[in-house]
Every structure is written in structure tokens, then in C-alpha cells.
Amino acid sequence: MRPSLPQLEALLWIQRLGSFRAAAQRLGVTQPALSQRISELERGVGARVLDRRRARPAPTALGRDLLVFAERMVALADDMAATLRGSPAITGTLRIGVADSFATTCLPRLLVELGRRLPALRVDMSVDYSASLDKGLRRGDLDLAVLTAPRVTETVAVEPLVAMALRWVAAPGFATPPGTLRPRMLVDVPILTNPSPSHLFASVHAWFATAGLAPRRLNTCNSLVVMARLATGGAGIGLMPPSIIRAELAAGALRLLRASPGLPAHRMMIAYRRDTPAHLARSVVGLIRPLVAASDLAPQAADGP
């Protein structure tokens, strides 16, 4: 027997939402009707597709294989429905979260493009640390986020976007030790960074930890824009992506410092909940990618060590 679209849709939403009750509500059917779809699917393929012995039904090995096709078929059906409506107008509310680095370089243009291409869509925007955005996605407080180091889960899908180099920077007049900077040389120097639980905060501590040290004069600020201003004013050495301070570097207000060991890049990702309508997620992702490619976030040779 060939599985039907309603059967695969039932399997997909049970896996995404974690229960028969939530999936039935999402699909607008009764829970017995949803259970019947799964039973018919299992009879048709001759094996179990869900392990129902747990509080949260889990797909079996065969169920996981079927979910790959279910994702494609439901997304294709959504696209077909949008085309048949004659106008793929996207309505409703999209809750987007972005990291500060994306907000300072791409957010205005993204909102302009969303308003132009998806005028019927309402956008609720949040700017926060990536760690907080990641939690918001997993809790269901956000539909989509641009962030670093998100976790891939049963409910969250992740796509790579861009790698952002990290460099130590300071104002030209800020006195730094000569030569290549090492952790022991900066342990008593004022350091500017985001507060915990930001990934930038973790990167600063990880860099000093390579020498078994911790910075003694750590000054935290929750805004990268303000951090850049503080560094420009000589308040300390900052660790930040060159991509967000290209104007300051070009004007000579900040300079890149040579340091060892080098710092691993932060990898910016697009993450979205799997229960976000596929055509909506793809539309927004399709807007974000070219914006990033044309922005200061795009890698440049000068970003390297």
C-alpha cells in the first residue's frame, strides 16, 4: 500500500509536537481520527512507525525513514496550496529572534524586505544573546532565529549561514604589550565583552583558559555597538567580530591586534521550529541569505588572524 498524505502528515506532526493530542489539534481532527490514520499507515507498511510505550511517542527506525519523505511531501503540498490560491500571500505573525551581530548589520534591511515582499505578515522581533535565543526556540517562544551555535533537536532545524571571525581590537592610543598578544599579557588589562551566557563571554574565558588563566579585569556590556564605542574611547580591549566594526577599522578608530592562540570563528546559523509552515520558513530564509552575503557579515580577507 502507498502511504497517503494525511497519514504522513499525521506522523510528521506527532513527531514535531510530541503527542497525539497536540497533533490532532494542529491538524483540526479528533484524536481518534488521528490514531486511525497512524493505524492505517502501520497496516499498510506492515510494521510499527511509532513507539507508543513512552510519554512522548518516538518514531521507530522505519518511522524515521518515512519522516524524511513526509517532510518533503507536506512541504510540497503546502507550496501547491499556496500556488492554487493564486496569491501565495503569507499572513499571521512570525516571531523572529536575532543576535546582536546580525541586528547591527542586517536587521533594518531584513525588515524592509519583509515589509515589501510579505506585506501581510506581522513580525515580532527580539534581539538577544544566542544562548537565550536558542532556549526561546526550544520553548516555542520563537519561530525562527539567526544566532550562533544553536542545538538541533526534534523540534528545531538548523541551516548554516556564515562564519564570523573573532579578533581582539583596541583604540590606536590604547597601550598594549608589544608583539603577538598572549593570555598572560592581557590577564590584567581591561577586557570588554558581552556578559554571560553569551558565546562571546565564553570565547573570552576559553582563550585565557588555554594558558590556565582567567581575566582579572573583565567589563561586560550587553550591546556590541556600545562595546565598540567603549573600545574606541580607550576603555579597554574588546573581543568582537571585525564584520560589525568595519567602519571604525576603516576610519582608524579601532585597530586589529595580533594574538595567539587564534580564536575559532563563531558560526552564524538560521534555526527555525519544524512546526513553522515550511513555505513561510523558506521564504524568510530566502530573504536572509542574500542580505547576509551582501552585508558586512560576509567574510573578508582582513578578518583572518
C-alpha positions as a printed Julia matrix, in Angstrom:
305×3 Matrix{Float64}:
   0.0    0.0    0.0
   1.2    3.53  -0.78
   1.05   5.83   2.3
  -1.37   8.73   1.89
  -0.58  12.37   2.52
  -2.92  12.56   5.58
  -1.17   9.54   7.09
   2.28  11.01   6.57
   1.07  14.38   7.81
  -0.19  12.72  10.99
   3.16  11.03  11.55
   5.03  14.28  10.91
   3.03  16.39  13.36
   3.08  13.75  16.09
   6.86  13.73  15.8
   7.1   17.53  15.73
   4.71  18.26  18.6
   5.33  15.19  20.74
   1.78  13.97  21.31
  -1.33  12.7   19.53
  -3.43  15.35  21.25
  -1.29  18.3   20.08
  -1.01  16.9   16.55
  -4.78  16.38  16.35
  -5.39  19.98  17.41
  -2.84  21.23  14.88
  -4.49  19.29  12.05
  -8.05  20.09  13.1
  -9.13  16.45  13.58
 -10.16  14.37  16.56
  -7.57  12.32  18.4
  -9.29   9.0   17.46
  -9.25  10.07  13.8
  -5.53  10.81  14.04
  -4.86   7.48  15.71
  -6.79   5.78  12.91
  -4.51   7.4   10.33
  -1.43   6.02  12.1
  -3.0    2.56  12.44
  -3.83   2.51   8.72
  -0.29   3.62   7.9
   1.19   0.85  10.03
  -1.08  -1.77   8.49
  -0.14  -0.56   5.04
   3.64  -0.71   5.59
   3.41  -3.85   7.73
   5.3   -2.51  10.74
   5.17  -0.02  13.6
   6.13   3.56  12.77
   5.76   4.92  16.31
   6.84   3.56  19.67
   3.9    4.46  21.91
   5.28   2.98  25.11
   6.82   6.33  26.14
   5.14   9.51  27.33
   6.31  11.13  24.09
   5.72   8.87  21.07
   9.02   8.22  19.29
   9.46   7.14  15.66
  10.8    3.66  15.04
  13.61   3.08  12.54
  11.0    2.73   9.79
   9.18   5.78  11.12
  12.35   7.85  10.85
  12.77   6.76   7.25
   9.18   7.71   6.47
   9.59  11.11   8.15
  12.2   12.07   5.55
   9.6   11.64   2.83
   6.82  13.13   4.96
   8.8   16.38   5.37
   9.17  16.68   1.59
   5.61  15.74   0.71
   3.95  18.04   3.26
   6.19  20.95   2.21
   5.35  20.28  -1.45
   1.63  20.13  -0.63
   1.9   23.48   1.18
   3.59  25.02  -1.85
   0.92  23.63  -4.17
  -1.85  25.01  -1.96
  -0.23  28.44  -1.97
   0.05  28.38  -5.76
  -3.57  27.28  -6.21
  -4.72  30.19  -4.07
  -3.43  32.38  -6.9
  -1.54  34.58  -4.46
   0.95  33.0   -2.09
   0.16  35.73   0.47
   1.68  34.84   3.81
  -0.3   36.09   6.78
  -0.16  35.74  10.54
   2.66  36.52  12.97
   6.27  35.4   12.74
   8.35  35.61  15.92
  11.96  36.21  14.91
  14.98  36.42  17.21
  18.37  37.71  16.09
  21.78  38.01  17.67
  23.27  41.48  18.16
  25.83  40.95  15.38
  23.05  40.3   12.85
  20.92  43.15  14.23
  23.68  45.73  13.76
  24.42  44.73  10.17
  21.3   43.24   8.56
  18.17  43.78  10.62
  16.98  47.09   9.1
  17.23  45.7    5.59
  15.52  42.46   6.59
  12.53  44.33   7.99
  12.34  46.45   4.84
  12.38  43.34   2.64
   9.83  41.52   4.79
   7.51  44.52   4.56
   7.97  44.72   0.8
   7.69  41.04  -0.09
   5.41  39.75   2.68
   3.24  42.78   3.49
   0.5   40.74   5.17
   2.96  39.19   7.64
   3.28  40.66  11.13
   6.78  40.37  12.63
   7.57  40.24  16.35
  11.3   40.91  16.67
  13.66  40.11  19.56
  17.37  40.92  19.84
  19.19  38.82  22.42
  22.2   36.61  23.12
  22.37  33.45  21.04
  22.09  31.23  24.13
  18.82  32.93  25.07
  17.5   32.75  21.51
  18.29  29.04  21.43
  16.23  28.48  24.58
  13.4   30.56  23.14
  13.28  28.4   20.04
  13.18  25.18  22.01
  10.49  26.53  24.35
   8.38  27.64  21.39
   8.66  31.36  22.18
  10.27  31.99  18.77
   9.57  30.62  15.31
  12.9   31.48  13.68
  16.23  32.88  14.82
  19.58  34.0   13.45
  22.16  33.02  16.05
  25.4   31.18  16.76
  25.69  27.58  17.96
  22.01  26.55  18.11
  21.16  22.99  19.06
  19.47  20.72  16.54
  16.54  18.97  18.23
  13.39  17.13  17.26
  11.61  20.49  17.13
  14.34  22.76  15.72
  16.01  22.6   12.29
  19.3   24.42  11.63
  20.96  25.66   8.43
  24.47  27.18   8.21
  24.69  30.86   7.27
  28.14  32.42   7.7
  31.32  32.09   9.76
  32.29  35.2   11.72
  35.95  35.65  12.67
  36.74  36.97  16.15
  39.58  39.4   16.79
  40.96  41.41  19.66
  40.65  45.14  18.95
  41.68  48.36  20.64
  41.88  52.08  20.0
  45.15  53.27  18.4
  46.1   55.12  21.57
  45.41  52.22  23.92
  48.73  50.87  25.22
  49.19  47.16  24.55
  52.21  44.92  25.11
  54.49  44.74  22.06
  54.4   41.78  19.69
  51.85  38.99  19.49
  49.47  39.1   22.43
  49.12  36.03  24.63
  46.76  35.34  27.54
  49.34  36.08  30.24
  49.96  39.51  28.69
  46.29  40.54  28.89
  45.27  39.0   32.21
  45.38  42.4   33.98
  44.24  44.51  31.01
  40.62  45.77  30.93
  38.65  43.41  28.69
  35.34  44.38  27.08
  32.83  41.65  26.24
  29.19  40.61  26.49
  28.04  39.17  29.83
  27.27  35.51  30.43
  25.55  33.48  28.97
  26.74  34.95  25.67
  29.03  32.94  23.4
  31.38  35.94  23.26
  31.8   35.78  27.04
  32.53  32.06  26.75
  35.07  32.69  23.97
  36.97  35.21  26.11
  37.22  32.77  29.01
  38.15  29.89  26.7
  41.01  31.95  25.21
  42.5   32.71  28.63
  41.9   29.13  29.75
  44.32  27.87  27.07
  47.03  29.23  29.41
  45.27  28.16  32.6
  44.28  31.76  33.35
  41.16  33.88  33.84
  40.89  37.62  33.06
  41.02  39.75  36.2
  39.53  42.94  34.73
  36.5   41.83  32.77
  33.99  44.56  31.92
  30.72  43.38  30.37
  28.22  45.21  28.21
  25.06  43.81  26.61
  25.43  45.78  23.36
  28.08  45.23  20.69
  27.52  48.76  19.42
  28.24  50.22  22.85
  31.2   47.85  23.28
  32.7   49.24  20.07
  32.17  52.79  21.39
  33.87  51.87  24.66
  36.83  50.35  22.84
  37.06  53.4   20.57
  37.13  55.59  23.68
  40.04  53.64  25.14
  38.09  51.85  27.89
  39.75  48.51  27.16
  40.49  45.77  24.66
  37.44  44.2   23.04
  36.87  40.8   21.5
  34.41  41.13  18.64
  33.77  40.21  15.01
  35.53  42.62  12.6
  32.39  42.4   10.48
  30.47  44.69  12.83
  33.19  47.35  13.2
  34.35  47.76   9.6
  33.57  51.5    9.68
  35.66  52.01  12.82
  38.52  49.98  11.38
  38.43  51.87   8.08
  38.42  55.21   9.91
  41.31  54.18  12.12
  39.24  54.49  15.29
  39.99  50.84  16.12
  42.83  48.51  15.16
  43.07  44.73  14.97
  45.54  43.14  17.37
  47.64  40.07  16.64
  47.09  37.35  19.24
  47.97  33.73  19.87
  46.31  31.32  20.07
  43.82  32.29  17.41
  40.14  32.25  18.22
  37.68  29.92  16.49
  35.07  31.69  14.42
  31.51  31.97  15.6
  29.28  30.2   13.09
  26.06  32.06  12.5
  23.1   29.84  11.71
  19.47  30.12  10.77
  17.34  27.99  13.07
  13.59  27.53  12.9
  10.99  25.39  14.55
   9.89  22.44  12.47
   6.25  23.31  13.17
   6.67  26.65  11.37
   4.89  26.36   7.99
   7.51  25.19   5.51
   6.67  27.81   2.87
   6.99  30.6    5.48
  10.33  29.37   6.81
  11.73  29.01   3.3
  10.5   32.48   2.31
  12.25  34.15   5.25
  15.41  32.08   4.9
  15.43  33.02   1.23
  15.42  36.69   2.23
  18.12  36.38   4.89
  20.77  34.58   2.84
  21.31  37.25   0.15
  21.15  40.02   2.76
  24.0   38.43   4.7
  26.01  37.78   1.53
  25.76  41.47   0.62
  26.43  42.75   4.15
  29.5   43.36   6.3
  28.94  39.87   7.76
  30.28  38.34   4.54
  33.83  37.11   5.23
  36.75  39.28   4.09
  40.45  38.51   3.96
  41.19  41.12   6.63
  39.08  39.17   9.16
  41.67  36.41   9.46
  44.39  36.23  12.14
